[in-house]
Amino acid sequence: MNNENMTEQTTPELESPVTGAAEADVSAASTAPADIQDDLLDFDDDPLSATGVSRKSLVIFFLIDTSGSMKGKKMGELNTVMEELIPEIRRVGEADTEVKIAVLTFSTEVRWMYSTPIPIEDFEWARLRASGVTSMGAAFKELSLRMSRNSFLNSPSLSFAPVIFLMTDGYPSDDYKEGLKELQSNSWYKFGLKAALGIGNEANDNVLAEFTGTPDTVVHAYSGGQLAQMIKIIAVTSSQIGSKSMTLSDESNHELGEEDVFAAKQKLLGQQIQELVSSQTDANDIPFDTGW
C-alpha cells in the first residue's frame, strides 16, 4: 500500500469501544421523528451532565471511491457537496462532543486525506481526483488497522463508537470479502454506526449491505442532485445519532447489554435514513448517465 500522507504505522490493538455499561455511551438523534423511534429506546435530555464527563470524542470515517469510473461529474459533485457538508457537521454534538473527521480514499492505492483525524473546527476538504481501479478490500484492511486505541481512536477522553460512511460507484476490483472479514473482527467496526451510498447505475447495493450489515442503511444516487441529498442525509443523521446518549431497557425495566444498545442505534439510523430519503424528490434532476 502506498500511503503518501501517513505516519509510520503501528500494530493495532483490537478492543471494544465501550468503556462501561450500556448507559450513556450510545445515542439517538434528538431530531428523530417520534413515529420512527423504537419503543425500547429511553432518551435522556442531558445524559452527559449526569455522568460528570465534560466532553466525548466522535470520529466520523468517510471511505470514498476515487477510481477512474468516478471521474468527471461524479467526483466534481462529491467534492462540492463535501465542502458544503463540513459546516453542517460542525453543528453536531455542540459542546458535548469533540467531532473529528478522517477520510480514506481508495482506487488502485488507498490513502488518508490527512495522517490523523482532524477536529471538525479545523478540517479543510482537499479536493479529490479519480483514477485507477476499486481496491475496496484494501481499504477495509487499512480502516481496520487504523481503527484502534493505538492509532486513530486514541482520544484521552471517552469515545463514542465511530460513524463509518462508505461511498462507491462500482464493484470492488480486489477481494473485498477478505478485507471485510478482517474489518468485521474489529470491535470498533462492530459497534460503529455504518452507512453506505451507491453512486450511479453500476454500484452494487448488495455489496454495500454486506458492509453495513443491513440494506436499511444503504441508499443510492443516480444523479448529481440525489448525490448531494444522500450524502447530507446520511452524514448529518448518523452524526446526530452517534453523538447523543441513550439507554436501553426491556419490558421488565432491566438494562440490556451493550450489543443490544448498538443494534438499536443502527436500527434507528436505518429507519431515519429511509424516512428522510423517501421524502426527497427532484423530477428535474439529470441522471449521471445522461451525457456524462
KAFENLIN-V268999 format. One record per pair of residues at least 6 apart in sequence whose C-alpha atoms are under 8 Angstrom apart, sorted by sequence separation. I is the first residue (numbers start at 1). GAP is how many residues later the second one is. D is the distance in whole Angstrom. If there is no record, write none. Layout:
<<I GAP D> <I GAP D>>
This chain:
<<19 6 8> <48 6 7> <93 6 7> <104 6 7> <105 6 5> <146 6 5> <147 6 6> <148 6 7> <149 6 8> <153 6 8> <183 6 7> <184 6 6> <198 6 7> <209 6 5> <212 6 7> <221 6 5> <249 6 4> <250 6 7> <18 7 7> <48 7 8> <92 7 8> <104 7 6> <105 7 6> <146 7 8> <198 7 6> <208 7 8> <220 7 8> <248 7 6> <249 7 5> <104 8 4> <105 8 7> <209 8 8> <247 8 8> <248 8 6> <66 9 8> <90 9 8> <103 9 6> <104 9 6> <206 9 8> <209 9 6> <221 9 7> <102 10 7> <103 10 5> <198 10 8> <205 10 8> <208 10 7> <220 10 8> <102 11 7> <103 11 7> <197 11 8> <219 11 7> <102 12 7> <196 12 6> <248 12 8> <113 13 7> <196 13 8> <205 13 7> <248 13 6> <102 14 7> <205 14 8> <247 14 7> <28 15 7> <102 15 5> <196 15 8> <205 15 8> <27 16 8> <101 16 5> <102 16 7> <196 16 7> <100 17 6> <101 17 5> <194 17 8> <195 17 6> <100 18 5> <101 18 6> <194 18 5> <100 19 4> <101 19 6> <194 19 8> <99 20 6> <100 20 5> <198 20 8> <200 20 7> <98 21 7> <99 21 6> <196 21 6> <197 21 6> <198 21 6> <199 21 6> <200 21 6> <201 21 7> <98 22 8> <101 22 7> <195 22 5> <196 22 5> <197 22 5> <198 22 5> <199 22 5> <200 22 5> <24 23 6> <107 23 8> <108 23 8> <194 23 7> <195 23 6> <196 23 7> <197 23 6> <198 23 6> <199 23 6> <200 23 7> <24 24 7> <107 24 7> <108 24 5> <197 24 7> <241 24 7> <107 25 5> <108 25 5> <110 25 7> <107 26 5> <108 26 6> <109 26 7> <162 26 7> <24 27 8> <107 27 5> <108 27 6> <161 27 6> <162 27 8> <106 28 6> <107 28 5> <110 28 7> <164 28 7> <170 28 8> <199 28 7> <241 28 7> <106 29 6> <107 29 8> <110 29 6> <162 29 8> <163 29 6> <164 29 6> <165 29 6> <166 29 6> <167 29 6> <168 29 7> <169 29 6> <170 29 8> <90 30 6> <106 30 6> <161 30 6> <162 30 5> <163 30 5> <164 30 5> <165 30 5> <166 30 5> <167 30 5> <168 30 5> <169 30 4> <89 31 7> <90 31 7> <161 31 5> <162 31 6> <163 31 6> <164 31 6> <165 31 6> <166 31 6> <167 31 6> <168 31 6> <169 31 6> <171 31 7> <180 31 7> <238 31 6> <106 32 8> <110 32 8> <161 32 7> <165 32 8> <167 32 7> <169 32 8> <170 32 5> <171 32 6> <237 32 7> <106 33 6> <169 33 6> <170 33 4> <171 33 6> <197 33 7> <86 34 7> <105 34 8> <169 34 4> <170 34 6> <197 34 8> <104 35 7> <117 35 6> <137 35 7> <168 35 7> <169 35 8> <237 35 8> <116 36 6> <134 36 8> <136 36 5> <138 36 8> <140 36 8> <171 36 8> <237 36 7> <86 37 8> <134 37 7> <135 37 6> <136 37 7> <137 37 6> <134 38 5> <135 38 6> <136 38 7> <137 38 6> <138 38 7> <141 38 5> <144 38 7> <58 39 7> <60 39 7> <62 39 8> <64 39 7> <66 39 6> <67 39 7> <68 39 8> <104 39 8> <134 39 5> <135 39 5> <136 39 8> <137 39 4> <140 39 5> <141 39 7> <144 39 5> <147 39 8> <195 39 7> <234 39 7> <55 40 7> <56 40 6> <57 40 6> <58 40 6> <59 40 6> <60 40 6> <61 40 6> <62 40 6> <63 40 6> <64 40 6> <65 40 6> <66 40 6> <67 40 4> <133 40 6> <134 40 7> <136 40 6> <137 40 7> <139 40 8> <140 40 6> <143 40 7> <148 40 7> <233 40 7> <55 41 5> <56 41 5> <57 41 5> <58 41 5> <59 41 5> <60 41 5> <61 41 5> <62 41 5> <63 41 5> <64 41 5> <65 41 5> <66 41 5> <67 41 7> <83 41 8> <135 41 8> <137 41 7> <138 41 6> <141 41 6> <147 41 7> <54 42 7> <55 42 5> <56 42 6> <57 42 6> <58 42 6> <59 42 6> <60 42 6> <61 42 6> <62 42 6> <63 42 6> <64 42 6> <65 42 6> <83 42 6> <137 42 4> <140 42 8> <141 42 6> <144 42 6> <147 42 8> <166 42 8> <55 43 7> <57 43 8> <59 43 7> <61 43 7> <63 43 8> <82 43 7> <136 43 8> <137 43 7> <140 43 6> <233 43 7> <233 44 8> <144 45 8> <193 45 7> <230 47 7> <48 48 7> <79 48 6> <79 49 7> <193 49 7> <229 51 8> <217 52 7> <75 53 7> <217 53 5> <75 54 7> <216 54 5> <75 55 7> <216 55 7> <217 56 7> <226 56 8> <216 57 8> <217 57 8> <225 57 8> <59 58 7> <71 58 7> <216 58 7> <219 58 8> <71 59 5> <226 59 8> <70 60 6> <71 60 7> <225 60 6> <69 61 7> <70 61 8> <224 61 7> <225 61 8> <66 62 7> <68 62 5> <69 62 7> <223 62 7> <224 62 7> <66 63 7> <67 63 5> <68 63 4> <223 63 6> <224 63 7> <66 64 5> <67 64 5> <68 64 5> <223 64 4> <224 64 7> <66 65 6> <67 65 5> <68 65 6> <222 65 5> <223 65 5> <66 66 8> <67 66 5> <222 66 6> <67 67 5> <66 68 8> <191 68 7> <65 69 7> <165 69 8> <165 70 7> <192 70 8> <65 71 8> <191 71 6> <193 72 8> <194 72 7> <193 73 6> <163 75 7> <63 76 8> <163 76 7> <193 76 8> <163 79 7> <162 80 7> <161 81 7> <160 82 7> <160 83 7> <200 88 6> <200 89 8> <59 94 8> <57 98 7> <70 99 7> <57 100 7> <69 100 7> <56 101 6> <57 101 6> <58 101 6> <59 101 8> <61 101 7> <63 101 7> <69 101 8> <55 102 7> <56 102 5> <57 102 5> <58 102 5> <59 102 8> <60 102 6> <61 102 6> <62 102 6> <63 102 6> <64 102 6> <65 102 6> <55 103 8> <56 103 5> <57 103 6> <58 103 7> <59 103 5> <60 103 5> <61 103 5> <62 103 5> <63 103 5> <64 103 5> <65 103 5> <56 104 7> <58 104 6> <59 104 6> <60 104 6> <61 104 6> <62 104 6> <63 104 6> <64 104 6> <65 104 7> <6 105 8> <58 105 8> <60 105 8> <62 105 8> <3 106 8> <5 106 7> <6 106 7> <2 107 6> <3 107 6> <4 107 7> <5 107 7> <1 108 6> <2 108 7> <3 108 5> <5 108 7> <6 108 7> <7 108 6> <1 109 7> <2 109 7> <3 109 7> <5 109 6> <6 109 5> <5 110 6> <6 110 8> <74 125 8> <12 133 6> <15 133 7> <11 134 7> <12 134 7> <14 134 6> <15 134 8> <26 134 7> <12 135 8> <13 135 6> <14 135 8> <25 135 6> <26 135 8> <12 136 6> <13 136 7> <12 137 8> <13 137 6> <12 138 6> <11 139 7> <12 139 7> <19 139 7> <10 140 7> <19 140 8> <10 141 7> <18 141 8> <17 142 7> <18 142 8> <17 143 7> <18 143 7> <17 144 6> <92 144 8> <89 146 8> <97 146 6> <77 147 6> <81 147 6> <85 147 6> <89 147 6> <92 147 7> <93 147 7> <88 148 7> <92 148 6> <78 149 7> <74 150 7> <77 150 8> <78 150 7> <81 150 8> <89 150 7> <93 150 6> <73 151 8> <77 151 7> <81 151 8> <92 151 7> <93 151 7> <17 170 7> <15 171 7> <16 171 5> <17 171 6> <14 172 6> <15 172 6> <16 172 6> <14 173 6> <15 173 7> <14 174 8> <17 174 7> <60 179 7> <58 184 7> <58 185 7> <48 197 7> <47 198 6> <47 199 8> <44 201 7> <43 202 7> <44 202 6> <43 203 5> <44 203 8> <42 204 6> <43 204 7> <41 205 7> <42 205 6> <41 206 7> <42 206 6> <41 207 5> <42 207 8> <29 208 7> <40 208 6> <41 208 7> <40 209 6> <30 210 7> <40 210 7> <29 211 5> <30 211 8> <40 211 8> <28 212 7> <29 212 4> <28 213 4> <29 213 8> <27 214 5> <28 214 7> <29 214 8> <30 214 7> <74 214 7> <27 215 6> <28 215 8> <29 215 6> <73 215 8> <26 216 7> <27 216 6> <28 216 6> <26 217 8> <27 217 4> <28 217 6> <26 218 7> <27 218 4> <28 218 6> <26 219 5> <27 219 4> <73 219 7> <25 220 6> <26 220 5> <27 220 8> <72 220 8> <24 221 5> <25 221 7> <26 221 7> <23 222 8> <24 222 6> <23 223 7> <24 223 6> <41 223 8> <23 224 5> <22 225 6> <23 225 8> <22 226 7> <38 226 8> <38 230 7> <37 231 7> <36 232 7> <22 233 8> <22 234 7> <22 235 6> <26 235 7> <36 235 6> <21 236 7> <22 236 5> <26 236 7> <36 236 7> <21 237 7> <28 237 7> <27 238 7> <22 239 6> <26 239 7> <33 239 8> <18 240 8> <28 240 7> <32 240 7>>
